[in-house]
Amino acid sequence: MNKKVIVMALGIIVVTAAGVAVGRYGGAQPSKEQVAAQRQAVMQTTFDQLKSKEGQKGSIFGESTHSSNHALIVEGDSIHVSKQEFDFYKANVEMVTTLNQLQQGTDSSVNIGTDAELLNQLLKKELAAQYAQKLGITVSEQEMAQMVKTEKDRLYDPALASKGNDQQLIQQIMKSRIALTGLSEQEFWNSKQIQQQYGQTIYISKLYDELLKKGQIDGPVAFDAFQDQLVQQQQGQYTINTQLFNKS
């Protein structure tokens, strides 16, 4: 089954199937309308839960003063991950996994990995971007702005929206995502934080190309292993407060 991955701002990733997925439900296969309604409900529930957390609104951009929400799970001289950032990432991964399973017709329980494994994914991205900068790789403001524009244009492309519910669902996810920040849509897309987060993506992409060119990796699997090594090498440079994982 062919798939395409649509990567949105702040780690929102939705895998959509090209064609009809083959269901593996024990009973009758739900209709497309039922699946669409289930996916809509999952999305709505996720953002309702995020909204209900005290201090959540606005804190995605570091504006929260709520001590528990703003506390750092990872803290070091050059890297930090807040409780809020981790919670949002975890909720997003769980939502996307559930959406994909519904689309593909699987009825297995959602398994997104442990909190430590999820945190490791965040660390890998941050450390890879930092390593790219140490190699002298640069990302200009123009490159960041252009990537934001490209993704925004793709998000609201009416030609894509008319092809099915997936694009419409992604638009709804981003609308809810923007609402959490307390910003207008224009303020969101023009914000420094969004530029920087897309900048991180560009740094990682350029690092991949550089390592591939030098023969240090031979593909995505090797690059993933390379990022794991970065995390291991930097373990003494930061501390992890695991007690915050399950703290509401």
C-alpha positions as CSV (number, residue, x, y, z in Angstrom):
1,M,0.0,0.0,0.0
2,N,1.4,3.3,-1.1
3,K,1.7,6.0,1.6
4,K,2.8,9.6,1.8
5,V,3.9,11.4,4.9
6,I,2.7,14.9,5.4
7,V,4.8,16.7,7.9
8,M,3.3,19.7,9.6
9,A,4.6,22.3,12.0
10,L,5.6,21.2,15.5
11,G,5.8,17.5,14.8
12,I,2.4,16.9,13.4
13,I,2.7,14.0,11.1
14,V,-0.1,12.2,9.4
15,V,0.4,9.1,7.2
16,T,-2.4,8.9,4.6
17,A,-3.0,5.8,2.5
18,A,-3.3,6.1,-1.2
19,G,-6.4,4.0,-2.0
20,V,-8.6,2.0,0.3
21,A,-7.0,0.4,3.2
22,V,-7.6,-3.3,3.8
23,G,-9.4,-3.6,7.2
24,R,-8.6,-6.2,9.8
25,Y,-11.5,-5.7,12.1
26,G,-12.9,-8.8,13.8
27,G,-16.5,-7.8,12.8
28,A,-18.0,-5.9,10.0
29,Q,-15.8,-3.3,8.3
30,P,-16.9,0.2,9.3
31,S,-17.9,2.5,6.5
32,K,-15.8,5.4,5.3
33,E,-18.2,7.8,7.0
34,Q,-17.8,5.9,10.3
35,V,-14.0,5.9,10.1
36,A,-14.1,9.7,9.3
37,A,-16.3,10.3,12.3
38,Q,-14.0,8.2,14.5
39,R,-10.9,10.1,13.4
40,Q,-12.6,13.4,13.9
41,A,-13.6,12.4,17.4
42,V,-10.0,11.3,18.2
43,M,-8.7,14.7,17.0
44,Q,-11.3,16.6,19.0
45,T,-10.6,14.6,22.2
46,T,-6.9,15.2,21.9
47,F,-7.1,18.9,21.7
48,D,-9.9,19.1,24.3
49,Q,-7.6,17.3,26.7
50,L,-4.7,19.7,25.9
51,K,-6.9,22.7,26.4
52,S,-8.1,21.4,29.8
53,K,-4.6,21.4,31.2
54,E,-3.9,24.4,33.4
55,G,-1.6,26.9,31.7
56,Q,-1.7,25.1,28.4
57,K,-3.0,27.9,26.3
58,G,-0.1,30.1,25.2
59,S,2.5,28.0,26.9
60,I,3.4,26.2,23.7
61,F,5.4,29.4,22.9
62,G,6.9,29.6,26.3
63,E,4.4,32.0,27.7
64,S,3.1,29.9,30.6
65,T,4.0,30.7,34.1
66,H,2.4,27.6,35.6
67,S,5.3,25.9,37.4
68,S,4.4,22.3,36.8
69,N,3.6,22.9,33.1
70,H,6.7,25.0,32.5
71,A,9.1,22.8,34.5
72,L,12.0,21.3,32.6
73,I,12.1,17.5,32.0
74,V,15.5,17.9,30.3
75,E,17.9,20.6,31.5
76,G,21.4,21.3,30.3
77,D,23.7,24.1,29.2
78,S,22.7,23.8,25.5
79,I,19.4,21.8,25.6
80,H,16.2,21.8,27.5
81,V,12.8,20.2,27.1
82,S,9.8,21.5,29.0
83,K,7.0,19.4,30.6
84,Q,4.6,21.2,28.3
85,E,6.6,20.5,25.2
86,F,6.9,16.8,26.1
87,D,3.2,16.5,26.9
88,F,2.2,18.1,23.6
89,Y,4.6,15.8,21.6
90,K,3.3,12.7,23.4
91,A,-0.4,13.6,22.8
92,N,0.4,14.3,19.2
93,V,2.1,11.0,18.6
94,E,-0.7,9.1,20.3
95,M,-3.3,11.0,18.2
96,V,-1.5,10.4,15.0
97,T,-1.0,6.7,15.7
98,T,-4.7,6.3,16.5
99,L,-5.7,8.2,13.3
100,N,-3.4,6.0,11.2
101,Q,-4.8,2.8,12.7
102,L,-8.3,3.9,12.1
103,Q,-7.5,4.8,8.5
104,Q,-5.7,1.5,7.9
105,G,-8.4,-0.6,9.4
106,T,-6.4,-2.0,12.3
107,D,-7.9,-2.6,15.7
108,S,-4.8,-3.2,17.8
109,S,-4.2,-1.2,20.9
110,V,-2.2,2.1,20.5
111,N,1.5,1.6,21.4
112,I,3.5,4.8,21.2
113,G,6.5,3.6,23.3
114,T,7.6,4.6,26.7
115,D,8.0,8.1,27.9
116,A,11.7,7.6,27.8
117,E,11.6,6.5,24.2
118,L,9.4,9.5,23.2
119,L,11.8,11.9,25.0
120,N,14.7,10.3,23.2
121,Q,13.0,11.3,19.9
122,L,12.9,14.9,21.0
123,L,16.5,14.8,22.1
124,K,17.6,13.3,18.8
125,K,16.1,16.1,16.8
126,E,17.5,18.9,19.0
127,L,21.0,17.3,19.2
128,A,21.1,16.6,15.4
129,A,20.3,20.3,14.7
130,Q,23.0,21.4,17.1
131,Y,25.5,19.0,15.6
132,A,24.7,20.4,12.1
133,Q,25.5,23.9,13.4
134,K,28.8,22.7,14.9
135,L,29.8,21.4,11.4
136,G,29.2,24.9,10.0
137,I,25.9,24.1,8.4
138,T,23.7,27.3,8.2
139,V,20.1,28.0,7.7
140,S,19.1,31.5,6.7
141,E,16.0,33.4,7.7
142,Q,15.0,33.3,4.1
143,E,15.1,29.5,4.0
144,M,13.0,29.2,7.1
145,A,10.5,31.7,5.8
146,Q,10.3,29.9,2.4
147,M,9.7,26.5,4.1
148,V,7.0,28.0,6.3
149,K,5.3,29.5,3.2
150,T,5.6,26.2,1.2
151,E,4.0,24.2,4.0
152,K,1.3,26.7,4.6
153,D,0.5,26.9,0.9
154,R,0.4,23.1,0.8
155,L,-1.8,23.0,3.9
156,Y,-4.5,25.3,2.4
157,D,-4.2,24.1,-1.2
158,P,-7.8,23.7,-2.4
159,A,-6.8,21.0,-4.9
160,L,-5.5,18.8,-2.1
161,A,-8.5,19.6,0.1
162,S,-10.9,18.4,-2.5
163,K,-9.3,15.0,-2.8
164,G,-10.5,13.6,0.5
165,N,-11.0,13.9,4.2
166,D,-7.3,13.5,5.1
167,Q,-6.3,17.0,3.9
168,Q,-9.4,18.4,5.6
169,L,-8.6,16.6,8.8
170,I,-5.0,17.9,8.7
171,Q,-6.4,21.4,8.3
172,Q,-8.6,20.9,11.3
173,I,-5.7,19.6,13.3
174,M,-3.7,22.7,12.5
175,K,-6.6,25.0,13.2
176,S,-6.9,23.5,16.7
177,R,-3.1,23.6,17.1
178,I,-3.1,27.3,16.3
179,A,-5.9,27.9,18.7
180,L,-3.9,26.4,21.6
181,T,-1.3,29.2,21.2
182,G,-3.8,32.0,21.7
183,L,-2.4,33.6,18.5
184,S,-4.2,34.6,15.3
185,E,-3.4,32.4,12.3
186,Q,-1.2,35.1,10.8
187,E,0.6,35.6,14.1
188,F,1.2,31.9,14.3
189,W,2.7,31.5,10.9
190,N,4.8,34.6,11.2
191,S,6.1,33.8,14.7
192,K,9.7,33.4,15.5
193,Q,9.0,30.1,17.2
194,I,7.5,28.6,14.0
195,Q,10.4,29.9,11.9
196,Q,12.9,28.3,14.3
197,Q,11.0,25.0,14.5
198,Y,11.0,24.7,10.7
199,G,14.7,25.8,10.9
200,Q,15.4,22.7,13.0
201,T,13.9,20.6,10.3
202,I,16.1,22.2,7.6
203,Y,19.2,21.8,9.8
204,I,18.5,18.1,10.2
205,S,17.8,17.7,6.4
206,K,21.1,19.4,5.6
207,L,23.0,17.3,8.1
208,Y,21.6,14.1,6.5
209,D,22.7,15.3,3.1
210,E,26.2,16.2,4.4
211,L,26.7,12.9,6.2
212,L,25.5,11.0,3.1
213,K,27.9,12.9,0.9
214,K,30.8,12.1,3.2
215,G,29.9,8.5,3.3
216,Q,29.3,8.5,7.1
217,I,25.8,7.1,6.6
218,D,24.1,5.2,3.7
219,G,20.5,6.0,4.4
220,P,17.7,6.8,6.9
221,V,18.4,3.8,9.1
222,A,22.1,4.7,9.5
223,F,21.1,8.3,10.1
224,D,18.8,7.3,12.9
225,A,21.6,5.3,14.5
226,F,23.9,8.3,14.1
227,Q,21.4,10.4,16.1
228,D,21.2,7.7,18.8
229,Q,25.0,8.0,19.1
230,L,24.6,11.8,19.6
231,V,22.2,11.3,22.4
232,Q,24.5,8.7,24.1
233,Q,27.5,11.0,23.7
234,Q,25.7,13.9,25.3
235,Q,24.1,12.1,28.2
236,G,26.5,13.6,30.7
237,Q,25.7,17.1,29.5
238,Y,22.1,17.3,30.7
239,T,19.8,15.9,33.4
240,I,16.4,14.2,33.0
241,N,13.7,14.7,35.7
242,T,11.7,11.5,35.1
243,Q,9.4,12.4,38.0
244,L,7.7,14.9,35.7
245,F,6.6,12.3,33.2
246,N,3.4,11.3,34.9
247,K,2.8,14.6,36.7
248,S,-0.4,16.4,35.6
